[in-house]
Amino acid sequence: MNKIPTLVLGGTGYVAGEVLRLVAGHPQLEIVGVMSDSQPGESVAKAFSHLAPALGDLRFLSESDITTLITTLPTSAVFSAAPHGVSAALIDKLLRAAEAAGTHPHVVDISADYRYASAEAYAAVYKHPHGAPSRLKDFTCALPEHLKKSPTLHVAHPGCFATATLLASVPLLSLGLIQPTLFVSGVTGSTGSGRKPVDGTHHPTRHSDLYAYNALAHRHAPEITACAAAASGITANFAFVPHSGPFARGIHVTVQATLATAHSGLDTQTLLAKLRNFYEGSTFVNVVDAPPRLKDVVASNYARLHASTDGRTIAVMCVIDNLTKGAAGGAVQWMNRLLNLPEHTGLTAPAAGWT
């Protein structure tokens, strides 16, 4: 089978670099263009030196170059790692060009721009108008584990905090195990803030420290609520408190809720069995017998879950790599589906360990 030409937008950030790493090891995808309007003509390996052996003399392309590719390639895989507020209009422009040329790209957007069903919902969170409201109907936002098949040609991948929280929460809601108020405490690595240095990611500030931010007001909370409702059919209340951790990669989330009256007295082993049954057949979600550790998943597309209950309250812990399962890896997982490839293709490498 010929490899599918692959394009990456917003090509200089951490998520774009992770997409490039994964595609480099993917047996059916081949990078043919990486867009960076700020660095056209520059070596991609210069921006991602750890990928130099895989990238060769690949150079960043301009938007015009990418448009030429997308309108001449009969089929292509497009990953957008462009910034929030930029990705929507850029994708819309490229898809309009493809439609006019009769070509058929598949897009997975890793920004927040297509995660909401309406332009109004997006603007309420991001405080600026949506860049392409008419294109929202062409995107579905969900985790692969919670939707068997996308009803649209293109997909928006949920954010990294949302990914971990949804993996832990959706089974509880779908199975009716809990009252629909969930308390979420999440700790993320510094790469979650992006490549541009800011106070929250500056090493002397973050090293050997742990602190909360945007408590009960984080922008991922409405996204989590919407995705959980779409997956479970229940609109729940999520009280979310994120924290900055003193590490580069990974997310650890703890979700707590009160058991529904009908499940009062539930024991931990029965709860774990229910979670395993819910995720049966999900290659990348493992329900484990002890609280999970970040180092068991970092640099992989795997998630680990553990749960405990005292018969009154449930606590579910989830760990993922924010750049892989929470972004680039989840996006490749969706792209595999959109291209009718086995979902796990190119994604089964285990965690690095000892990072």
C-alpha positions in Angstrom: 0.0 0.0 0.0 1.3 3.4 -0.9 2.0 5.8 2.0 -0.5 8.6 2.5 1.0 12.1 2.1 0.8 14.0 5.4 0.8 17.7 6.1 1.4 19.4 9.5 0.2 23.0 10.1 1.6 25.2 12.8 4.8 23.2 12.5 7.2 24.7 15.2 5.4 23.9 18.4 5.7 21.0 20.8 2.6 19.3 19.6 3.7 19.6 15.9 7.0 18.1 16.9 5.2 15.2 18.5 3.1 14.7 15.4 6.3 14.6 13.3 7.9 12.0 15.7 4.9 9.7 15.5 4.4 10.1 11.7 8.1 9.3 11.3 7.5 5.9 12.8 4.1 5.3 11.1 4.1 2.6 8.4 1.3 4.2 6.3 1.9 8.0 6.7 4.6 10.1 5.1 5.4 13.7 5.8 5.4 15.8 2.6 4.9 19.3 4.1 5.3 21.1 7.4 3.9 24.7 7.4 5.5 27.6 9.3 4.8 31.1 8.1 7.4 32.4 10.5 10.2 30.1 9.2 9.6 29.1 5.6 12.6 27.6 4.0 14.3 26.8 7.3 15.3 23.3 8.2 12.6 21.5 10.2 15.4 19.5 12.0 16.7 22.9 13.3 13.5 23.4 15.2 13.4 19.7 16.4 17.0 18.5 16.7 15.9 15.3 18.4 14.1 14.4 15.1 17.0 15.1 12.8 17.7 11.4 11.9 14.1 11.1 10.7 13.6 14.4 9.0 16.6 14.6 6.7 16.6 17.9 4.7 12.9 18.6 5.1 12.2 22.3 5.1 9.3 24.4 6.4 6.8 25.5 3.8 4.6 28.6 3.5 0.8 28.6 3.5 1.0 29.0 -0.3 3.2 25.9 -0.6 0.8 23.9 1.6 -2.2 25.1 -0.5 -0.5 23.8 -3.7 0.1 20.4 -2.1 -3.4 20.1 -0.7 -4.9 20.9 -4.1 -2.8 18.5 -6.1 -2.7 15.5 -3.8 -5.8 13.4 -4.4 -5.9 12.3 -0.7 -3.9 13.6 2.2 -3.8 13.5 6.0 -3.7 17.0 7.6 -2.8 17.6 11.2 -3.4 21.2 12.5 -1.2 22.2 15.5 -1.8 25.8 14.7 -2.6 28.1 17.7 -6.2 28.5 19.0 -7.8 31.4 17.1 -5.6 30.8 14.0 -6.4 27.2 13.2 -10.1 27.6 12.2 -9.6 30.1 9.5 -6.5 28.4 8.1 -8.2 25.0 7.9 -11.3 26.6 6.3 -9.2 28.3 3.7 -7.3 25.1 2.8 -10.5 23.0 2.7 -12.2 25.5 0.4 -9.2 25.3 -1.9 -9.3 21.5 -1.8 -13.1 21.5 -2.5 -12.5 23.7 -5.5 -9.8 21.4 -6.8 -11.7 18.2 -6.2 -9.1 16.8 -3.7 -10.0 15.0 -0.5 -7.9 15.8 2.6 -8.8 14.4 6.0 -8.2 16.9 8.9 -7.6 16.4 12.6 -7.5 19.7 14.4 -5.5 19.6 17.7 -6.3 23.2 18.6 -9.4 24.2 20.4 -11.0 25.8 17.4 -13.4 23.0 16.3 -14.1 21.5 19.8 -17.4 23.3 20.3 -20.7 22.7 18.4 -21.4 26.4 18.0 -19.5 29.6 17.4 -21.3 31.1 20.4 -20.0 28.4 22.8 -16.5 28.9 21.4 -16.6 32.7 21.8 -17.9 32.4 25.4 -14.8 30.5 26.4 -12.1 32.1 24.2 -13.4 35.7 24.2 -13.1 36.2 20.4 -15.2 35.3 17.4 -14.8 31.9 15.8 -12.7 32.0 12.7 -14.9 29.9 10.5 -18.4 29.3 12.0 -19.8 27.7 8.8 -17.1 24.9 9.0 -18.1 23.7 12.5 -20.6 21.3 11.1 -17.8 19.4 9.4 -16.0 18.5 12.6 -16.8 16.2 15.5 -15.1 16.5 18.9 -14.7 13.3 20.9 -12.1 10.8 22.2 -11.8 7.7 19.9 -12.6 5.5 22.9 -16.0 7.2 23.3 -17.2 7.3 19.7 -17.0 4.3 17.4 -17.1 6.3 14.2 -17.0 10.0 13.4 -20.1 11.2 11.6 -18.1 13.9 9.9 -15.1 13.9 7.5 -12.9 15.8 10.0 -12.3 15.6 13.7 -11.3 17.9 16.5 -9.3 16.2 19.3 -10.1 17.2 22.9 -7.4 19.0 24.9 -4.9 17.2 27.1 -6.6 17.9 30.5 -10.0 17.0 28.8 -8.6 13.7 27.5 -7.5 12.5 31.0 -10.6 13.8 32.7 -13.0 12.3 30.1 -11.3 8.9 30.2 -11.9 8.8 34.0 -15.3 10.4 34.0 -17.3 9.1 31.1 -17.6 5.5 32.3 -18.9 6.7 35.7 -21.6 8.8 34.0 -22.5 6.3 31.3 -23.0 3.5 33.8 -25.0 5.6 36.1 -22.6 5.0 39.0 -22.4 8.5 40.4 -24.3 11.7 41.1 -23.5 14.1 38.3 -21.2 16.4 40.2 -17.5 15.6 39.7 -14.5 17.2 41.5 -11.4 17.1 39.3 -7.8 17.8 40.4 -5.3 17.6 37.6 -1.5 18.1 37.5 0.2 18.9 34.1 3.8 19.1 32.9 5.3 22.3 31.6 5.1 21.3 27.9 1.3 21.8 28.2 1.9 25.5 28.1 3.5 25.4 24.7 6.9 26.3 23.4 7.0 30.0 24.0 8.5 30.6 27.5 6.1 32.2 30.1 6.3 32.5 33.9 4.4 29.3 34.4 6.9 27.2 32.4 10.2 29.0 33.3 12.3 26.3 34.8 13.6 28.1 38.0 9.9 29.0 38.8 8.5 25.6 38.1 11.3 23.3 39.3 10.6 21.6 42.7 7.3 23.4 43.0 3.6 22.6 42.7 0.8 25.1 42.5 -2.8 25.5 41.3 -4.0 28.0 38.7 -7.3 29.1 37.3 -9.2 27.1 40.0 -12.8 26.5 38.9 -12.3 28.8 35.9 -10.1 26.9 33.5 -11.0 27.0 29.8 -11.1 23.2 29.5 -14.0 22.8 32.0 -16.8 23.8 29.4 -15.1 21.5 26.9 -15.0 18.6 29.3 -18.7 19.2 30.2 -19.7 19.2 26.5 -17.7 16.2 25.5 -18.9 14.2 28.6 -22.5 15.0 27.8 -22.0 13.9 24.1 -20.4 10.6 25.2 -22.6 9.7 28.1 -25.9 11.5 27.5 -25.6 13.2 30.9 -24.9 16.9 31.5 -22.7 16.9 34.6 -21.1 19.6 36.7 -17.3 19.5 36.7 -15.5 21.4 39.4 -11.9 21.5 37.9 -8.7 22.7 39.6 -5.6 22.4 37.5 -2.1 22.4 38.9 1.4 23.0 37.4 3.8 20.1 38.1 7.6 20.2 38.2 8.1 17.9 35.2 8.0 18.4 31.4 5.6 15.7 30.1 2.5 14.0 31.5 -0.9 14.6 33.2 -2.2 13.1 36.4 -5.9 13.6 37.0 -8.0 12.5 40.0 -11.8 12.6 39.6 -14.0 12.2 42.7 -17.7 11.9 42.9 -20.5 10.6 45.2 -22.0 7.2 44.3 -25.5 7.1 43.1 -28.0 5.8 45.6 -28.6 2.7 43.5 -24.9 1.8 43.8 -24.3 2.6 47.4 -22.0 0.1 49.0 -20.1 -0.7 45.7 -16.7 -2.2 46.4 -13.4 -1.4 44.7 -13.0 -4.7 42.9 -16.4 -4.5 41.3 -15.8 -0.9 40.3 -12.5 -1.9 38.6 -14.3 -4.8 36.8 -16.9 -2.3 35.5 -14.2 0.0 34.2 -12.4 -2.9 32.5 -15.6 -4.0 30.9 -16.3 -0.4 29.7 -12.9 -0.1 28.0 -12.8 -3.7 26.7 -11.3 -3.5 23.2 -9.8 -0.1 23.7 -6.1 -0.7 22.8 -4.7 2.3 24.6 -6.7 2.3 27.9 -5.4 0.0 30.7 -7.3 -0.3 34.0 -4.7 -1.3 36.6 -4.8 -2.6 40.1 -2.8 0.1 41.8 -2.6 3.9 41.4 -1.0 4.7 38.1 2.4 6.5 37.6 3.3 9.0 35.0 6.5 7.3 34.0 4.5 4.2 32.9 2.9 6.2 30.1 5.1 9.2 29.2 6.1 9.3 25.5 3.4 6.7 24.7 -0.2 6.8 23.5 -1.4 4.7 26.5 -3.6 5.8 29.4 -3.7 4.1 32.8 -6.7 4.2 35.1 -7.2 3.0 38.6 -10.3 3.5 40.9 -11.2 3.2 44.5 -14.4 3.4 46.5 -15.4 3.3 50.1 -19.0 2.6 49.2 -20.0 6.3 49.4 -17.4 8.1 47.2 -15.5 7.1 44.0 -12.0 8.3 43.1 -10.7 7.5 39.7 -7.0 8.3 38.8 -5.8 8.7 35.2 -2.4 9.3 33.8 -1.5 10.1 30.2 1.3 11.8 28.3 -0.1 15.3 27.5 1.7 15.6 24.1 0.9 12.1 22.9 -2.4 10.6 24.1 -3.5 14.1 25.0 -2.7 15.6 21.6 -0.6 14.2 18.8 -1.1 10.5 19.6 -4.8 10.9 20.0 -4.9 12.8 16.7 -3.0 10.0 14.9 -5.4 7.5 16.4 -8.3 9.5 14.9 -6.5 9.9 11.6 -6.0 6.1 11.4 -9.8 5.7 11.6 -10.5 8.4 9.1 -8.2 6.7 6.7 -9.7 3.2 7.4 -6.5 2.0 8.9 -6.3 -0.1 12.1 -6.7 2.4 15.0 -3.4 1.3 16.7 -1.2 1.7 13.6 2.0 3.4 14.4 1.1 4.0 18.0 1.9 0.8 20.0 5.4 1.7 21.2 5.5 1.5 25.0 6.4 4.3 27.3 10.0 5.4 27.5 10.4 4.9 31.3 12.9 6.6 33.6 12.3 9.9 31.9 
